[in-house]
Structure formats: C-alpha cells, structure tokens
Amino acid sequence: MTLRISKVYLIFLLAPLFLENAFGLCDVTHCTDSTKCLFAPDKRRCKCAVGYYGDLCDEVATINVMCGKDYITIMVVEDFFKYYNIKLEDLHLGNKSCRAQQETVAGVSYYMARTTKDRYLYCGGKALEKNFTHIAYSQTLQSDPVVKGNIIRDPLIKIEYKCVYPYIRTVSLPFPIVPISSETVMRVNEMEATIVMSLFKDGTYMEAFDTSPQLQLKEKAYVEARVVEPEDYFHLRVNECWSTQSAMPNDTDGLSHTLLLNGCVKDETVKFHGWTAEHDGVNGNGSVVRYSFDVFRFTTLPHEFYLHCTIQLCSLGDESCLPDCKLITKREVSTGDPKQGLLSYGPIRFKAPDRHSNVLLILGLSIGGIWVLGIFILILMAVARAGNRRLSRLSNL
C-alpha cells in the first residue's frame, strides 16, 4: 500500500471559517456586555466584538464566507455598512480595482466580493499558508476613508477572512473499494452542497453496501441521506421517498410504493433514527437523515426495486424544515425547484429463502407426522388388547 500527495483539491466549504477583524467604535456609556463590547485599557474607548455593531453592540453583522472549488466569496449584510456610513463604492479588496457588489438573497440586501482562483493574488490575496495537510487562502474586505474637508470622522472597516482546503491523498490498493451510493449536487443562492444517499448493512450505520443489496422479506433496510460538503452548514429534509420497479422515478408503467410523504411516515414500518447521542432522529433537524423500513417485494416481476427520495436544504434554525405530519397530501415529484433535489438508489434485490431450508422443513414436518401417527396406532392397539382381555374374562364367567 502506498500513500502519495496528489494535486491540490479545493473542498467546498460554506461556513465563515475565519473572521479576524471587523472594527467599529461603540458608545462607551452603553458598553455593558463584555461579550459584545470590548473596552480599551484606558476605559475611554470601546469597540464591538467580532460579529456585532451598533451603539449597544446589539446588532448582529451577518457575514457569510463561501469557499468554492475555484473562488472565494464574502457576503456581509448591507445594514452593517449603513450603520458606519460606508457606501458600496467605498468597499474593495486589497487591490482597489476589485470592488464589492450589491446582491439580494431571500429579500435581504448584502454587499459581496468574489475572487476567482486566477485573480486571487491580483486582488490582494495574502501569500498562501501551507503545511503537510492543508492550504489556506486569505483575503481582506476593507473600506476607503470618508474624507470631509481635511478630517475623517467615520471608522474604517476591515474584515479579514480565510478559506482552508485539504490536500487530496491517494491510497493505492490492489483492488478498488467503492461503496454503492447515490449523489447529487444542489445549489442554493451562491452556495453548492453535495448530498449522498446510501444503504447500510445494519442499524449501526457503520458499513454501507458496496454492491447491489440482496435482502429478504421482513428484513430491515437502513437508509441514510447526508450532506457531505459542506458539513454542518445546512439542515437536510427528506420530503418524499418511494420505490418503483424501474430506475426512472416517474415511470408509471410498473408498480410503486410510497415510504415517506411530505417528510412524514407513510409506510407503517418506517422508523427514523438518530445519528448522534444528542440527535433525536427528527427529519429536517440536522445535516443527516436516517430511517429504516421492512423489506418487501412487488407482486409482479421484476421483484427488485429502486428507491427514490426528494430532498430539501434549509438554513440552520429554519423551523419550516421540520415536517408537519398532521396534514398529508398527495405526492408531487418536482425537480424544478432549485432548493429541492432527487436521489435514486438501486436496484435493491429480493433474496428468496434457501430452498434447501424449505425441503428440510417439509421433511421435518413429514417425519413429525409419521411419529404422531405411529403413537396413535400404538394407543389404539393397547386399547384393543385391553378390550379383548375384558371380553375373555366375561366369557369365562
């Protein structure tokens, strides 16, 4: 087995990984919360902690850093800059020619700056930080001073952010190990995410099937849908899951069976499972959804089936991601919604019981029947003998 470092591969991360400075003065007389407002040593000046602004440092500066495969983007809510009287045209990266832009996402206005990989150094990106396992890119979004006459009153804003990417390591094996799974990439606003659906061999969810599963009737099938890139940034909700005899999810020629509907249990054997000690197994309450169901087969050929699930990504804290299972409506498959994706898995093959076991069972039942018949005959013979002796005694009298 050999281990080697291959080319740098930029993993997609969507969290604000690193935020050093977002300077802004606050009102000393209102600086009461030490977690949000930081005093200077002389106690005559203060500034808001990272992520807060306002006279009371009670306003949250929504800042999103998106680390793409070939770009880095920072988005800061517009209200943060308005508070400090900073206009859009005054915002730029290290190189002033790389200006910020305005963009509206979900009805909220943001100022954003996007840097592609080929323009990283041109736009003022810092020297790359490297070690044996990771490589880091750093940029700074800053404002120009607002000059009034020969004085400056408004503070400067300087937001430093960083994206950290791992190197890809290639492990050589004499044979490939590739688990069978279904994968899709979804794009929500400026963000992309990779979701994978797999079938596992038991309820520990430790080992996924690496070939098409063969399961017997009444056996449990353990399904997992997981956001693998980025981790812990989105909540995942599985909306509908259904099985078909065809690999096509909307095929109406064959039979179908619904397992989940609108995020709720439709098949009575379906059960959701937690994926951590704290997680309660609620659909839509984390980046992983696990559930199981009893294996079945269709009444007509082919007995094998394919599993299809529509999925939805939600921002953290979005309560609408949790399904309302009081009201169930007819399933509608829709892949046009940019926030909804489709995963298909299969085939899942039906494994009939061993015929030899059936023969042994029938043979065992036959031998058992012979023993019962033999015992019954012996009882009849004993009763007949007793009757004959009684008749003999009566005749001698």
C-alpha positions in Angstrom: 0.0 0.0 0.0 1.4 3.4 -1.0 0.5 6.9 0.1 1.2 9.9 -2.0 0.1 13.5 -2.3 -1.7 14.4 -5.5 -2.7 17.8 -6.8 -4.4 20.3 -4.5 -8.1 19.8 -4.5 -10.3 22.5 -3.2 -13.1 21.2 -0.9 -16.3 23.2 -0.9 -16.9 24.8 2.5 -19.7 27.2 3.3 -19.1 28.4 6.8 -17.4 31.6 7.9 -14.2 29.8 8.7 -12.2 32.7 10.0 -13.1 36.3 10.8 -10.4 38.3 12.4 -11.3 42.0 12.5 -14.5 44.0 11.9 -13.6 47.3 13.6 -16.2 49.7 14.7 -16.5 52.1 17.6 -19.3 51.9 20.1 -20.8 54.2 22.8 -18.8 53.9 26.0 -21.8 54.8 28.1 -23.7 51.9 26.7 -20.9 49.3 26.7 -22.3 46.9 29.3 -22.0 43.4 27.8 -18.3 42.3 27.8 -19.0 39.5 25.3 -20.2 42.0 22.7 -18.4 45.2 23.6 -14.7 45.4 24.3 -13.0 48.3 26.3 -9.6 49.8 25.6 -7.2 49.7 28.5 -8.0 53.3 29.4 -11.7 52.6 29.5 -12.4 55.7 27.4 -12.8 53.9 24.2 -14.6 50.7 23.1 -15.3 48.7 20.0 -17.8 46.0 19.2 -16.7 42.3 19.3 -16.5 40.4 16.0 -19.9 39.9 14.5 -21.6 42.8 16.4 -22.2 46.5 15.7 -24.3 49.4 16.9 -24.2 51.9 19.9 -25.1 49.0 22.2 -23.3 46.4 20.1 -26.6 44.5 20.0 -26.8 44.3 16.2 -25.6 41.1 14.6 -23.5 41.5 11.5 -24.5 38.6 9.2 -21.3 37.5 7.4 -21.1 34.5 5.2 -17.8 33.2 3.7 -18.2 30.8 0.8 -15.1 28.8 -0.2 -15.7 27.3 -3.6 -13.7 25.0 -5.7 -12.3 27.9 -7.8 -13.5 31.0 -5.9 -13.8 32.7 -2.5 -16.8 34.9 -1.8 -17.7 37.0 1.2 -21.2 38.4 1.8 -22.0 41.0 4.6 -25.5 42.3 5.4 -25.9 45.9 4.0 -27.2 47.3 7.3 -23.8 46.7 8.9 -22.2 49.2 6.5 -25.1 51.6 6.6 -24.6 52.0 10.3 -21.0 53.1 9.7 -21.9 55.4 6.8 -20.0 53.2 4.3 -21.1 53.3 0.7 -20.9 50.4 -1.7 -18.4 52.3 -3.9 -16.1 52.6 -0.9 -15.7 48.8 -0.4 -12.9 46.8 -2.1 -10.4 44.0 -1.6 -6.6 44.6 -1.1 -6.4 45.8 -4.7 -8.9 48.7 -5.0 -9.8 47.6 -8.6 -11.5 44.6 -7.1 -14.7 46.3 -5.9 -17.7 45.0 -3.9 -21.1 44.5 -5.4 -24.7 44.5 -4.1 -26.8 41.4 -4.2 -30.2 40.5 -2.7 -30.6 37.0 -1.2 -34.0 35.9 0.1 -35.1 39.5 0.4 -32.0 40.6 2.3 -29.5 43.0 0.8 -25.8 42.1 1.0 -22.5 43.7 -0.1 -20.3 41.0 -1.5 -16.9 40.4 -3.1 -16.0 37.4 -5.1 -12.5 36.3 -6.0 -11.7 33.6 -8.6 -8.6 31.5 -8.2 -6.8 33.1 -11.1 -7.4 36.6 -9.7 -6.6 35.8 -6.1 -3.1 37.4 -6.0 -4.2 40.2 -8.3 -7.0 41.2 -5.9 -4.6 41.4 -2.9 -4.7 37.9 -1.6 -2.1 37.1 1.0 0.7 34.6 0.5 -0.6 31.0 0.7 -0.2 29.2 4.0 0.8 25.6 3.5 1.5 22.6 5.7 1.6 18.9 5.0 -2.2 18.5 5.1 -3.8 21.9 4.2 -3.5 25.1 2.2 -5.1 28.4 3.2 -6.2 31.4 1.2 -6.7 34.8 3.0 -8.4 38.0 1.7 -9.4 41.3 3.3 -12.6 43.3 2.6 -12.0 47.0 3.6 -13.4 50.5 3.2 -11.8 53.7 2.0 -11.7 56.6 4.5 -14.5 59.1 4.0 -12.8 62.5 3.9 -14.7 65.6 4.8 -12.6 68.6 4.1 -9.3 67.7 5.8 -10.8 65.4 8.5 -12.1 61.9 8.8 -14.9 61.0 11.3 -16.2 57.6 10.3 -14.2 54.5 11.2 -12.6 52.2 8.7 -14.0 48.7 8.2 -11.5 45.8 7.8 -12.8 42.3 7.6 -10.3 39.5 7.2 -11.4 36.1 6.1 -9.8 32.8 5.3 -10.6 29.6 3.4 -8.8 26.4 4.3 -8.6 23.5 1.9 -7.1 20.0 2.5 -4.8 18.2 0.1 -6.2 15.1 -1.5 -4.3 11.9 -0.6 -4.4 8.9 -2.8 -4.2 5.4 -1.3 -3.2 2.6 -3.7 -4.9 -0.7 -3.1 -4.7 -4.0 -5.1 -8.5 -3.7 -5.7 -11.0 -0.8 -5.5 -13.4 -0.3 -2.6 -16.2 1.8 -3.9 -19.5 1.8 -1.9 -22.6 2.0 -3.9 -24.5 5.2 -3.3 -26.5 8.0 -5.0 -25.1 11.5 -5.1 -26.5 14.9 -6.2 -25.2 18.5 -6.1 -27.7 21.2 -5.1 -27.1 25.0 -5.5 -28.9 27.4 -3.1 -28.3 31.1 -3.9 -24.4 31.3 -4.1 -23.9 28.0 -2.3 -23.4 24.5 -3.5 -23.8 21.3 -1.5 -23.2 17.6 -2.2 -25.7 15.1 -0.8 -25.2 11.3 -0.7 -27.8 8.6 -0.1 -26.6 5.1 0.9 -28.0 1.8 2.2 -26.3 0.2 5.2 -26.0 -3.4 6.4 -27.3 -2.9 9.9 -28.6 -0.3 12.4 -25.1 0.8 13.4 -24.7 2.6 10.0 -21.0 1.7 10.0 -20.8 -0.3 6.7 -22.5 0.6 3.5 -23.3 -1.9 0.8 -20.6 -1.9 -1.9 -22.8 -3.9 -4.3 -26.5 -4.0 -5.1 -28.1 -5.2 -1.8 -29.9 -8.5 -1.6 -32.4 -8.6 1.2 -35.0 -11.0 2.5 -38.6 -10.2 3.3 -39.2 -8.5 6.7 -35.5 -7.7 6.9 -34.7 -4.1 7.8 -33.3 -1.8 5.2 -31.3 1.1 6.7 -31.2 4.3 4.6 -29.0 7.4 5.2 -29.1 10.7 3.4 -26.2 13.0 4.3 -24.8 16.4 3.3 -21.1 15.6 2.8 -19.9 19.0 1.5 -20.2 21.3 3.4 -20.8 19.6 6.7 -23.0 21.2 9.4 -24.0 24.2 7.3 -27.4 23.1 6.0 -30.2 21.1 7.6 -31.4 18.3 5.3 -35.1 17.3 5.0 -36.1 14.2 3.1 -39.5 15.1 1.6 -40.7 12.0 -0.3 -39.4 8.5 -0.7 -41.0 5.9 -2.9 -39.9 2.7 -4.7 -40.5 1.7 -8.3 -39.8 -1.3 -10.4 -38.0 0.9 -12.9 -34.8 3.0 -12.4 -36.9 6.0 -13.6 -38.5 7.8 -10.7 -41.6 9.0 -12.7 -42.2 5.7 -14.6 -45.9 4.9 -14.4 -45.7 1.6 -16.3 -44.6 -0.5 -13.3 -45.8 -0.7 -9.7 -44.7 1.8 -7.0 -44.9 2.0 -3.2 -44.6 5.2 -1.0 -42.5 5.1 2.1 -42.3 8.9 3.1 -44.7 11.6 2.1 -44.1 15.3 2.8 -41.4 14.3 5.2 -43.7 12.1 7.3 -44.1 8.3 7.6 -46.4 6.8 5.0 -45.4 3.1 5.3 -46.1 1.8 8.8 -42.8 0.0 9.1 -40.7 3.2 8.5 -38.8 4.5 11.6 -36.4 7.5 11.8 -33.1 7.0 13.7 -30.8 9.5 15.5 -27.2 9.8 14.2 -25.6 11.2 17.3 -26.1 10.7 21.0 -27.9 14.1 21.1 -29.8 13.8 17.9 -33.4 12.6 18.3 -33.8 11.3 14.7 -36.2 14.1 13.6 -36.4 14.6 9.9 -35.1 18.1 9.0 -33.3 18.7 12.3 -29.7 18.1 11.1 -27.4 17.5 8.1 -28.1 13.7 8.3 -31.4 11.8 8.0 -31.6 8.1 8.8 -34.5 5.8 8.6 -35.3 2.1 8.1 -38.2 0.1 6.7 -39.1 -3.6 6.4 -38.0 -5.1 3.1 -40.8 -6.1 0.7 -41.2 -7.2 -2.9 -43.7 -6.3 -5.6 -46.4 -8.8 -6.6 -45.3 -8.9 -10.2 -41.9 -9.2 -11.8 -39.4 -7.8 -11.5 -39.3 -8.3 -7.7 -36.3 -5.9 -7.4 -37.0 -2.2 -6.8 -35.4 1.2 -6.9 -35.6 3.8 -4.1 -36.1 7.5 -4.9 -36.1 10.4 -2.5 -36.7 14.1 -3.0 -34.6 16.2 -0.6 -34.6 19.8 0.6 -31.8 22.0 2.0 -32.6 24.5 4.8 -30.6 27.1 6.6 -29.7 26.5 10.2 -32.6 27.4 12.5 -35.2 27.3 9.8 -38.2 25.8 11.6 -40.1 25.3 8.3 -37.6 22.5 7.6 -39.4 20.3 10.2 -42.3 18.5 8.6 -45.9 18.9 9.8 -47.2 15.4 9.9 -50.7 16.3 10.9 -51.6 17.0 7.2 -50.6 14.6 4.5 -51.3 15.5 0.8 -50.8 13.7 -2.4 -47.2 13.2 -3.5 -45.9 15.5 -6.2 -42.5 14.9 -7.7 -40.8 18.2 -8.6 -37.2 18.6 -9.6 -37.6 22.1 -10.9 -37.3 23.7 -7.5 -33.6 24.8 -7.1 -33.8 24.1 -3.4 -35.0 20.5 -4.0 -33.1 17.6 -5.4 -33.7 14.0 -6.3 -31.7 10.9 -5.2 -32.2 7.5 -6.7 -30.7 4.2 -5.4 -30.8 0.7 -6.6 -31.6 -1.9 -7.6 -32.4 -3.5 -4.2 -32.9 -7.1 -5.0 -35.2 -9.6 -3.2 -33.4 -12.6 -1.8 -35.7 -15.7 -1.6 -35.1 -18.1 1.4 -32.8 -21.0 0.7 -34.7 -23.9 -1.0 -32.8 -26.5 1.0 -34.1 -25.0 4.1 -37.7 -25.4 2.8 -37.0 -29.0 1.9 -35.6 -29.7 5.4 -38.6 -28.0 6.9 -41.1 -30.1 4.9 -39.1 -33.2 5.6 -39.1 -32.4 9.3 -42.8 -31.9 9.3 -43.3 -35.2 7.5 -41.2 -37.1 10.0 -43.1 -35.5 12.8 -46.4 -36.5 11.2 -45.2 -40.2 11.0 -44.2 -40.2 14.7 -47.6 -38.8 15.7 -49.4 -41.4 13.5 -47.3 -44.2 15.0 -48.0 -43.2 18.5 -51.7 -43.0 17.7 -51.7 -46.6 16.3 -49.9 -47.9 19.4 -52.5 -46.4 21.6 -55.3 -48.0 19.5 -53.6 -51.3 19.7 -53.3 -51.1 23.5 -56.9 -50.2 23.8 -57.9 -53.1 21.6 -55.9 -55.6 23.6 -57.4 -54.4 26.9 -60.8 -54.8 25.4 -60.1 -58.3 24.3 -58.9 -59.4 27.8 -62.1 -58.0 29.3 -64.3 -59.9 26.9 -62.3 -63.1 27.7 -62.9 -62.7 31.4 -66.6 -62.1 30.9 -67.0 -65.2 28.8 -65.3 -67.4 31.5 -67.9 -66.3 33.9 
